[in-house]
Amino acid sequence: MLSKIFIKNYILIDELELEFSNGLNIITGETGAGKSILINAIDIAFGAKTGKEVIKTNADKAIIELTILDKKNLASKILEEFDIDSIGEEIILSKEITQTGSRSRVNGCLVNQEFIKLFKEIFLDIHSQHQTYSFLQPKLHITLLDNYIKNPVLCDYKNDFEHYKNLLKELDNLKNISEKTEEQIDFLKFQVNEIEEAALILNEDEELNNELSVLENVEKLKELTGSSYWTLSGDDGSIMEALFQIKMSISKAVGLDSSLEETETQLINAIEILKDLSSSLRDYSTSLENDTERINKIQERLFLIEKLKRKYGGTIEKVLETGEKLRKELDGIEFSTQNIEALEAEIEKYRKELFTKASEISAIRKTHSKKLSELIVEKLEKLELPKVRFEIGFEETELGANGIDKIEFLISTNISEGLKPLAKVASGGEISRVMLAIKTIFAQTDNIDTVIFDEIDTGISGKTSQSVADEVKELAKYMQIIMITHQAIIASKSDKHIYVRKTQDDKTCVNISILDEKEKLNAIAELASGEITDESLKLAKLLIKGAV
């Protein structure tokens, strides 16, 4: 429900902070005082189109901020979906309108129009003589009926229908795969075989290139490693011979100075390392052989690898990945052609089961629709539409998420006219009463917290006004109502009375205030007779007491 509204520099309002209450919030004031300014501000905060013309003269921007109490935790899912932090039961919705545009925030986070639209659907309905009320939309009628019925079969059906849709999607995918031509399948098989028969190994090309470099440079490697061996260990003048001479000298020196023992040890270790290195060079040099046959095999293998890399990836890893993907695609084709018929049979069986459930749901709907129609007619008769007829029209459709029913509310308010879609009822006063009747019946199943009625009592009077007043008061037991009215009898039912007045001294301003009991009495007296007199005050007291 709306807990509070803050407005600054909006049209004729300098600054305003106003608290709403549970139940029935009535807004009254003289004609032209600006009562709809408040409703329009709420509507703008909830996404209605606006422009810089609403900014108060000489101001840079206008601000509208709503505090919403979400006691039913209705917004938790959408807040989470749009990554907006929760701050408990309170939700702050703000709209800033500047000379260049506007932006909305929820709990301080910028939000887009998509969010605001979803947010409004959760919390608010606005109905006026000029706006289309949500209940007029045929697409909502089936939901309203199901909410009234609380059909236990429907939830299971919806889950089953989702599975049915997934099966259809799977069949569609299989058919798309199986539609490949024989030529395409043959080419796919060729690609798979080409990659699999190559039996590639990761990093194989690097290892082969290294081996090829060795084989192509055998003589050079023999020369380099052989000469290095002879330099280390040749008979005369080799490094090893020189090192043995140095060792003998150091050993003699150790006999004279024991501090050279560590030097002797390091020298011995170095000689052992060089001996091992010398042996390695000798073995490597003697192991090298010219192998033209192996060179040819490596070159052929590298040619094949490079060809596959150019065709399927650029690296062996990419070629293997492509091969796996093509293999899965080929397996899928073979699987799809074998399983399409089986899946089609399963879908047909499932469709028949769904149709049986949908038919059961439809029968339940038709049974309850008669009772609901009777309740609505009863309400409308109380609202001074004695010749009204109301029916819920059914039309069978293809299986869908809601079953096999297309539903629309039909009404006739004149005995001489046939039933017509609810959205085509011409009279504004009749539409208002129809909406009020439906809203009252659905109040306990409707999650909407706040309903705003902007002068829906236009064109009614007398006994009809009394009936509308009673229904509005009844509706306010289940949800918050904010209502602009010119009818004293309706205003007398208020839980909170908000009065709007326009002053024109140095500048034109709209002032909005909450009335106490005495002020409320005066306001109702003025509504009843156009002025405050002893007689009008007496009538106002009777209206408030419900004696009239």
C-alpha positions as CSV (number, residue, x, y, z in Angstrom):
1,M,0.0,0.0,0.0
2,L,1.0,3.6,-0.4
3,S,2.3,4.9,2.9
4,K,3.5,8.4,1.9
5,I,4.1,10.8,-1.0
6,F,6.6,13.5,-1.2
7,I,6.3,16.1,-4.0
8,K,8.6,19.1,-4.8
9,N,8.3,21.7,-7.5
10,Y,5.6,19.8,-9.3
11,I,3.1,21.9,-11.3
12,L,1.5,24.2,-8.6
13,I,3.0,22.4,-5.6
14,D,6.1,23.9,-4.0
15,E,6.6,21.1,-1.5
16,L,4.3,18.5,-0.1
17,E,4.5,15.5,2.2
18,L,1.3,13.5,2.7
19,E,0.6,10.2,4.5
20,F,-2.1,7.8,3.4
21,S,-3.8,5.3,5.6
22,N,-5.3,1.8,5.3
23,G,-8.8,1.6,4.1
24,L,-10.6,4.5,2.3
25,N,-8.6,7.7,1.5
26,I,-11.0,10.3,0.1
27,I,-9.8,13.4,-1.8
28,T,-12.2,16.3,-2.2
29,G,-12.0,20.0,-3.0
30,E,-13.6,22.6,-5.2
31,T,-13.8,22.1,-9.0
32,G,-10.4,23.2,-10.5
33,A,-8.6,23.1,-7.2
34,G,-6.1,20.5,-8.5
35,K,-7.4,17.2,-7.0
36,S,-6.2,15.2,-9.9
37,I,-2.7,16.7,-9.6
38,L,-2.1,14.3,-6.7
39,I,-3.3,11.2,-8.6
40,N,-1.4,12.2,-11.7
41,A,1.8,12.5,-9.6
42,I,1.3,8.9,-8.3
43,D,0.7,7.7,-11.9
44,I,3.8,9.4,-13.2
45,A,5.9,7.8,-10.4
46,F,4.5,4.5,-11.6
47,G,5.6,5.1,-15.2
48,A,3.0,7.4,-16.9
49,K,4.4,9.6,-19.6
50,T,5.4,13.1,-18.6
51,G,7.5,16.0,-19.7
52,K,9.3,19.1,-18.5
53,E,5.9,21.0,-18.5
54,V,5.1,19.5,-15.0
55,I,8.2,21.3,-13.5
56,K,7.1,24.3,-11.4
57,T,7.9,27.6,-13.0
58,N,11.5,28.8,-12.2
59,A,12.5,25.4,-10.8
60,D,15.2,23.1,-12.3
61,K,13.5,19.8,-11.7
62,A,10.4,18.2,-10.1
63,I,10.6,15.3,-7.6
64,I,7.9,12.7,-6.8
65,E,8.8,10.1,-4.1
66,L,6.5,7.4,-2.9
67,T,6.9,5.2,0.2
68,I,5.3,1.8,-0.3
69,L,4.7,-0.7,2.4
70,D,5.1,-4.3,1.0
71,K,3.7,-6.3,4.0
72,K,2.8,-9.2,1.7
73,N,6.4,-9.3,0.4
74,L,5.1,-9.1,-3.2
75,A,8.1,-7.4,-4.6
76,S,10.9,-9.6,-3.3
77,K,11.2,-11.6,-6.6
78,I,11.3,-8.6,-8.9
79,L,13.8,-6.8,-6.6
80,E,16.1,-9.8,-6.7
81,E,15.7,-10.2,-10.4
82,F,16.8,-6.6,-11.0
83,D,19.5,-6.8,-8.3
84,I,17.9,-4.1,-6.0
85,D,18.6,-4.2,-2.3
86,S,15.6,-4.7,0.0
87,I,15.2,-2.3,3.0
88,G,12.5,-4.3,4.8
89,E,8.8,-3.7,4.3
90,E,9.4,-0.2,2.9
91,I,10.1,0.4,-0.8
92,I,11.1,3.9,-2.0
93,L,10.0,4.7,-5.5
94,S,11.2,8.1,-6.8
95,K,10.8,10.0,-10.1
96,E,13.0,13.0,-11.0
97,I,11.8,15.1,-13.9
98,T,14.4,17.5,-15.4
99,Q,14.4,19.9,-18.4
100,T,16.0,17.2,-20.5
101,G,14.2,14.0,-19.4
102,S,13.3,11.9,-16.3
103,R,14.6,8.9,-14.4
104,S,13.2,6.5,-11.9
105,R,14.8,4.9,-8.8
106,V,13.8,2.2,-6.5
107,N,15.6,2.1,-3.1
108,G,18.1,4.4,-4.7
109,C,18.9,2.2,-7.7
110,L,18.1,3.5,-11.2
111,V,15.5,1.4,-12.9
112,N,14.0,1.2,-16.4
113,Q,10.5,1.3,-17.7
114,E,10.3,-2.4,-17.9
115,F,10.8,-2.6,-14.1
116,I,8.3,0.2,-13.4
117,K,5.7,-1.6,-15.5
118,L,6.1,-4.9,-13.6
119,F,6.3,-3.0,-10.3
120,K,3.0,-1.2,-11.0
121,E,1.3,-4.5,-11.9
122,I,2.1,-5.8,-8.4
123,F,1.0,-2.8,-6.4
124,L,-1.4,-0.4,-8.2
125,D,-4.6,-0.1,-10.2
126,I,-5.7,3.3,-11.4
127,H,-9.2,3.8,-12.8
128,S,-10.6,7.0,-14.1
129,Q,-13.2,8.0,-16.8
130,H,-10.3,8.4,-19.2
131,Q,-8.1,5.4,-18.4
132,T,-8.5,1.7,-19.3
133,Y,-8.9,-0.3,-16.2
134,S,-6.9,-3.6,-16.1
135,F,-10.1,-5.6,-15.7
136,L,-11.3,-4.4,-19.1
137,Q,-8.5,-6.4,-20.7
138,P,-9.8,-9.8,-22.0
139,K,-6.4,-11.4,-21.4
140,L,-6.9,-10.9,-17.7
141,H,-10.4,-12.4,-17.5
142,I,-9.2,-16.0,-17.4
143,T,-6.8,-15.2,-14.6
144,L,-9.5,-13.5,-12.6
145,L,-11.8,-16.5,-13.0
146,D,-9.1,-19.0,-12.0
147,N,-8.2,-16.9,-9.0
148,Y,-11.8,-16.9,-8.0
149,I,-12.1,-20.7,-8.4
150,K,-8.6,-21.6,-7.0
151,N,-8.6,-24.6,-9.3
152,P,-6.3,-27.3,-7.9
153,V,-5.9,-29.0,-11.2
154,L,-4.6,-25.9,-13.0
155,C,-1.2,-25.8,-11.3
156,D,-0.4,-29.4,-12.2
157,Y,-1.6,-28.7,-15.7
158,K,0.7,-25.7,-16.1
159,N,3.7,-27.7,-15.1
160,D,2.7,-30.5,-17.5
161,F,2.2,-28.0,-20.3
162,E,5.8,-26.7,-19.7
163,H,7.1,-30.2,-20.1
164,Y,5.0,-30.6,-23.3
165,K,6.5,-27.4,-24.7
166,N,10.0,-28.8,-24.0
167,L,9.1,-32.0,-25.8
168,L,7.9,-30.0,-28.8
169,K,11.1,-28.0,-28.8
170,E,13.2,-31.2,-28.7
171,L,11.2,-32.6,-31.6
172,D,11.8,-29.4,-33.6
173,N,15.5,-29.6,-32.9
174,L,15.6,-33.2,-34.0
175,K,13.7,-32.4,-37.2
176,N,16.1,-29.5,-38.0
177,I,19.0,-31.9,-37.6
178,S,17.5,-34.7,-39.7
179,E,16.7,-32.3,-42.5
180,K,20.3,-32.2,-43.6
181,T,20.8,-33.6,-47.1
182,E,22.5,-36.9,-47.9
183,E,25.3,-35.0,-49.4
184,Q,25.7,-32.9,-46.2
185,I,25.8,-36.1,-44.1
186,D,28.4,-37.7,-46.4
187,F,30.6,-34.6,-46.1
188,L,30.2,-34.7,-42.3
189,K,31.2,-38.3,-42.2
190,F,34.3,-37.5,-44.4
191,Q,35.3,-34.8,-42.0
192,V,34.9,-37.0,-38.9
193,N,36.8,-39.8,-40.5
194,E,39.6,-37.5,-41.7
195,I,40.2,-36.2,-38.2
196,E,39.8,-39.5,-36.3
197,E,42.0,-41.5,-38.7
198,A,44.8,-39.0,-38.2
199,A,44.9,-40.0,-34.5
200,L,46.5,-36.7,-33.5
201,I,48.3,-36.3,-30.2
202,L,48.5,-33.0,-28.4
203,N,51.9,-31.2,-29.0
204,E,52.8,-33.8,-31.6
205,D,53.8,-31.2,-34.2
206,E,56.2,-29.6,-31.8
207,E,57.9,-32.9,-31.0
208,L,58.1,-33.9,-34.7
209,N,59.6,-30.5,-35.7
210,N,62.3,-30.9,-33.1
211,E,63.1,-34.5,-34.2
212,L,63.2,-33.3,-37.9
213,S,65.6,-30.5,-37.0
214,V,67.9,-33.1,-35.5
215,L,67.8,-35.5,-38.4
216,E,68.4,-32.8,-41.0
217,N,71.5,-31.6,-39.1
218,V,73.1,-34.9,-38.1
219,E,76.5,-34.1,-39.6
220,K,76.7,-30.6,-38.1
221,L,75.6,-32.0,-34.7
222,K,78.2,-34.8,-34.9
223,E,80.9,-32.2,-35.7
224,L,79.9,-29.9,-32.9
225,T,79.4,-32.5,-30.2
226,G,82.4,-34.6,-31.3
227,S,84.9,-31.7,-31.3
228,S,83.5,-30.6,-27.9
229,Y,84.2,-34.2,-26.6
230,W,87.8,-34.2,-27.9
231,T,88.4,-30.7,-26.4
232,L,87.3,-32.0,-23.0
233,S,88.9,-35.5,-23.1
234,G,91.3,-35.8,-26.0
235,D,94.7,-37.5,-25.4
236,D,97.0,-34.5,-25.5
237,G,96.3,-31.0,-24.3
238,S,92.7,-31.7,-23.3
239,I,90.8,-29.9,-20.6
240,M,90.6,-33.1,-18.5
241,E,94.3,-33.7,-18.7
242,A,94.9,-30.1,-17.5
243,L,92.5,-30.6,-14.7
244,F,94.2,-33.8,-13.5
245,Q,97.5,-31.8,-13.4
246,I,95.8,-29.1,-11.4
247,K,94.3,-31.7,-9.0
248,M,97.8,-33.2,-8.3
249,S,99.1,-29.7,-7.5
250,I,96.2,-28.9,-5.2
251,S,96.5,-32.2,-3.4
252,K,100.2,-31.5,-2.7
253,A,99.2,-28.0,-1.5
254,V,96.6,-29.5,0.9
255,G,99.5,-31.4,2.6
256,L,101.1,-28.0,3.3
257,D,97.9,-26.1,4.1
258,S,94.7,-28.0,5.2
259,S,92.5,-24.9,4.5
260,L,92.7,-25.9,0.8
261,E,90.8,-29.1,1.5
262,E,87.4,-27.5,0.5
263,T,89.0,-26.2,-2.8
264,E,90.3,-29.7,-3.5
265,T,86.8,-31.2,-2.9
266,Q,85.2,-28.6,-5.3
267,L,87.8,-29.4,-7.9
268,I,87.2,-33.1,-7.6
269,N,83.5,-32.6,-8.0
270,A,84.0,-30.4,-11.0
271,I,86.2,-33.0,-12.7
272,E,83.5,-35.7,-12.0
273,I,80.9,-33.5,-13.6
274,L,83.0,-32.8,-16.7
275,K,83.8,-36.6,-17.0
276,D,80.0,-37.2,-17.1
277,L,79.5,-34.4,-19.6
278,S,82.3,-35.7,-21.7
279,S,80.7,-39.2,-21.7
280,S,77.3,-37.7,-22.6
281,L,78.8,-35.8,-25.6
282,R,80.6,-38.9,-26.8
283,D,77.5,-41.1,-26.6
284,Y,75.3,-38.4,-28.3
285,S,77.8,-38.0,-31.1
286,T,78.2,-41.7,-31.8
287,S,74.3,-42.2,-31.6
288,L,73.6,-39.8,-34.5
289,E,72.9,-41.5,-37.8
290,N,71.5,-40.4,-41.1
291,D,67.9,-41.7,-41.5
292,T,66.4,-40.5,-44.7
293,E,63.4,-42.8,-44.3
294,R,62.5,-41.3,-40.9
295,I,62.9,-37.8,-42.3
296,N,60.4,-38.6,-45.1
297,K,57.9,-40.1,-42.6
298,I,58.1,-37.0,-40.3
299,Q,57.7,-34.7,-43.2
300,E,54.6,-36.6,-44.4
301,R,53.1,-36.6,-40.9
302,L,53.8,-32.8,-40.5
303,F,52.2,-32.1,-43.9
304,L,49.0,-34.0,-42.8
305,I,48.9,-32.2,-39.4
306,E,49.3,-28.8,-41.1
307,K,46.6,-29.6,-43.6
308,L,44.2,-30.5,-40.8
309,K,45.2,-27.4,-38.8
310,R,44.4,-25.2,-41.8
311,K,41.0,-26.9,-42.2
312,Y,39.8,-27.3,-38.7
313,G,41.4,-24.9,-36.3
314,G,45.0,-23.7,-36.3
315,T,46.3,-25.9,-33.5
316,I,46.0,-29.7,-32.8
317,E,43.9,-28.9,-29.8
318,K,41.4,-27.0,-32.0
319,V,41.4,-29.8,-34.6
320,L,40.5,-32.3,-31.9
321,E,37.8,-30.1,-30.5
322,T,36.3,-29.7,-34.0
323,G,36.4,-33.4,-34.5
324,E,34.5,-34.0,-31.2
325,K,31.9,-31.4,-32.2
326,L,31.4,-33.0,-35.7
327,R,31.2,-36.5,-34.2
328,K,28.4,-35.3,-31.8
329,E,26.6,-33.7,-34.7
330,L,26.8,-36.9,-36.8
331,D,25.7,-39.0,-33.8
332,G,22.8,-36.6,-33.3
333,I,21.7,-37.0,-37.0
334,E,21.8,-40.7,-36.6
335,F,19.9,-40.5,-33.3
336,S,17.3,-38.1,-34.6
337,T,16.3,-40.1,-37.6
338,Q,15.8,-43.1,-35.3
339,N,14.0,-41.3,-32.6
340,I,11.7,-38.7,-34.3
341,E,8.9,-41.2,-34.7
342,A,9.2,-42.4,-31.1
343,L,9.2,-38.8,-29.8
344,E,6.2,-37.9,-32.0
345,A,4.3,-40.8,-30.5
346,E,5.2,-39.7,-26.9
347,I,4.1,-36.2,-27.7
348,E,0.8,-37.3,-29.1
349,K,0.2,-39.4,-26.0
350,Y,1.1,-36.5,-23.8
351,R,-1.1,-34.1,-25.8
352,K,-4.1,-36.3,-25.3
353,E,-3.5,-36.5,-21.5
354,L,-3.1,-32.7,-21.5
355,F,-6.3,-32.3,-23.5
356,T,-8.2,-34.4,-20.9
357,K,-6.9,-32.3,-18.1
358,A,-7.7,-29.1,-20.0
359,S,-11.2,-30.3,-20.6
360,E,-11.6,-31.1,-16.9
361,I,-10.3,-27.5,-16.1
362,S,-12.7,-26.1,-18.6
363,A,-15.7,-27.9,-17.1
364,I,-14.8,-26.6,-13.6
365,R,-14.5,-23.1,-15.0
366,K,-17.9,-23.3,-16.7
367,T,-19.5,-24.5,-13.6
368,H,-18.0,-21.7,-11.4
369,S,-18.5,-19.1,-14.1
370,K,-22.3,-19.3,-13.6
371,K,-22.0,-18.7,-9.9
372,L,-19.5,-15.8,-10.5
373,S,-21.8,-14.3,-13.1
374,E,-24.7,-14.4,-10.6
375,L,-22.6,-12.7,-7.9
376,I,-21.6,-9.9,-10.3
377,V,-25.2,-9.4,-11.5
378,E,-26.3,-9.3,-7.8
379,K,-23.6,-6.6,-7.1
380,L,-24.6,-4.6,-10.2
381,E,-28.3,-4.7,-9.3
382,K,-27.3,-3.2,-5.9
383,L,-25.4,-0.5,-7.9
384,E,-28.6,0.5,-9.6
385,L,-28.3,-1.5,-12.8
386,P,-31.5,-3.5,-12.5
387,K,-31.7,-4.8,-16.0
388,V,-28.1,-5.9,-16.2
389,R,-27.0,-9.2,-17.7
390,F,-23.5,-10.6,-17.2
391,E,-22.0,-13.8,-18.6
392,I,-18.6,-15.3,-19.0
393,G,-18.1,-16.2,-22.7
394,F,-16.1,-19.3,-23.6
395,E,-14.4,-20.2,-26.8
396,E,-12.3,-23.3,-27.4
397,T,-8.8,-22.8,-28.6
398,E,-5.7,-24.8,-29.2
399,L,-3.9,-26.2,-26.1
400,G,-2.1,-23.4,-24.3
401,A,-0.7,-22.6,-20.9
402,N,-4.3,-21.9,-19.7
403,G,-5.8,-25.0,-21.2
404,I,-8.3,-24.9,-24.1
405,D,-10.4,-21.9,-23.1
406,K,-10.4,-18.3,-24.4
407,I,-12.5,-16.3,-21.9
408,E,-14.1,-12.9,-22.1
409,F,-16.5,-11.1,-19.8
410,L,-19.7,-10.1,-21.6
411,I,-22.3,-7.6,-20.3
412,S,-25.6,-5.9,-21.3
413,T,-26.8,-3.0,-19.2
414,N,-30.0,-2.4,-21.2
415,I,-32.7,-4.9,-21.8
416,S,-32.9,-4.0,-25.5
417,E,-29.3,-4.7,-26.1
418,G,-27.4,-8.0,-26.5
419,L,-24.4,-9.1,-24.6
420,K,-21.2,-7.3,-25.6
421,P,-17.5,-7.5,-24.5
422,L,-16.9,-5.7,-21.2
423,A,-14.4,-3.4,-22.9
424,K,-17.1,-2.1,-25.3
425,V,-19.6,-0.9,-22.6
426,A,-20.1,2.7,-23.6
427,S,-21.3,4.6,-20.5
428,G,-18.5,5.8,-18.2
429,G,-20.9,5.6,-15.2
430,E,-21.8,2.0,-16.1
431,I,-18.1,1.0,-16.6
432,S,-17.3,2.4,-13.1
433,R,-20.0,0.4,-11.4
434,V,-19.1,-2.8,-13.3
435,M,-15.5,-2.3,-12.3
436,L,-16.5,-1.7,-8.7
437,A,-18.6,-4.8,-8.6
438,I,-15.9,-7.0,-10.0
439,K,-13.2,-5.5,-7.9
440,T,-15.3,-6.1,-4.7
441,I,-15.9,-9.7,-5.5
442,F,-12.3,-10.4,-6.4
443,A,-10.9,-8.3,-3.6
444,Q,-9.9,-11.3,-1.5
445,T,-8.2,-13.1,-4.3
446,D,-6.5,-10.1,-5.9
447,N,-3.0,-9.3,-4.8
448,I,-3.2,-5.6,-5.7
449,D,-2.7,-3.6,-2.6
450,T,-3.8,-0.1,-3.8
451,V,-6.7,1.0,-6.1
452,I,-7.1,4.6,-7.1
453,F,-10.5,5.8,-8.4
454,D,-10.3,9.2,-10.1
455,E,-13.9,10.6,-10.2
456,I,-15.5,7.3,-11.1
457,D,-18.7,8.6,-9.5
458,T,-19.3,11.1,-12.3
459,G,-22.8,10.7,-13.8
460,I,-24.4,9.0,-10.8
461,S,-26.5,10.4,-8.0
462,G,-29.1,9.6,-5.4
463,K,-29.6,6.0,-4.6
464,T,-26.8,4.9,-6.9
465,S,-24.4,7.1,-5.0
466,Q,-25.4,5.4,-1.8
467,S,-24.8,2.0,-3.4
468,V,-21.4,3.0,-4.7
469,A,-20.5,4.4,-1.3
470,D,-21.4,1.1,0.3
471,E,-19.4,-0.9,-2.2
472,V,-16.3,1.3,-2.0
473,K,-16.4,1.0,1.8
474,E,-16.7,-2.8,1.5
475,L,-13.8,-2.9,-0.9
476,A,-11.6,-0.8,1.5
477,K,-11.8,-3.7,4.0
478,Y,-9.5,-5.7,1.8
479,M,-7.2,-3.1,0.2
480,Q,-6.2,0.5,0.3
481,I,-8.5,2.8,-1.7
482,I,-7.6,6.4,-2.8
483,M,-10.6,8.1,-4.4
484,I,-11.5,11.5,-5.7
485,T,-15.2,12.2,-5.3
486,H,-17.7,15.0,-5.6
487,Q,-20.4,12.9,-3.7
488,A,-20.9,13.8,-0.1
489,I,-22.3,10.4,0.7
490,I,-19.2,8.7,-0.6
491,A,-16.9,11.1,1.1
492,S,-18.6,10.4,4.4
493,K,-17.3,6.8,4.4
494,S,-13.6,7.9,4.5
495,D,-11.0,6.6,6.9
496,K,-8.9,9.6,6.0
497,H,-10.1,12.8,4.3
498,I,-7.7,14.8,2.1
499,Y,-8.7,18.3,1.1
500,V,-7.3,20.2,-1.9
501,R,-7.6,23.9,-2.2
502,K,-6.1,26.4,-4.7
503,T,-4.8,29.8,-3.5
504,Q,-4.1,32.8,-5.8
505,D,-2.3,35.6,-3.8
506,D,1.0,36.7,-5.2
507,K,1.2,33.3,-7.0
508,T,-1.1,30.3,-7.7
509,C,-0.5,27.4,-5.3
510,V,-2.2,24.1,-4.6
511,N,-2.4,23.2,-0.9
512,I,-3.3,19.7,0.3
513,S,-4.1,18.9,3.9
514,I,-5.5,16.1,6.1
515,L,-8.8,17.1,7.7
516,D,-9.7,16.5,11.3
517,E,-13.2,15.4,12.3
518,K,-14.6,19.0,12.5
519,E,-13.0,19.9,9.1
520,K,-14.3,16.7,7.6
521,L,-17.8,17.5,8.7
522,N,-17.6,21.0,7.1
523,A,-16.2,19.5,3.9
524,I,-19.0,17.0,3.6
525,A,-21.6,19.7,4.4
526,E,-20.1,21.8,1.6
527,L,-20.2,18.9,-0.8
528,A,-23.9,18.1,0.1
529,S,-25.3,21.6,-0.5
530,G,-22.6,23.8,-1.9
531,E,-22.2,25.8,1.3
532,I,-21.9,25.2,5.0
533,T,-25.2,25.9,6.8
534,D,-26.9,24.4,9.9
535,E,-29.0,22.2,7.6
536,S,-26.0,21.0,5.5
537,L,-24.0,20.3,8.8
538,K,-26.9,18.3,10.1
539,L,-27.1,16.3,6.9
540,A,-23.3,15.7,7.0
541,K,-23.5,14.4,10.6
542,L,-26.2,12.0,9.5
543,L,-24.1,10.8,6.5
544,I,-21.1,10.2,8.6
545,K,-23.2,8.2,11.1
546,G,-24.7,6.2,8.2
547,A,-28.2,7.3,9.1
548,V,-28.9,8.5,5.5
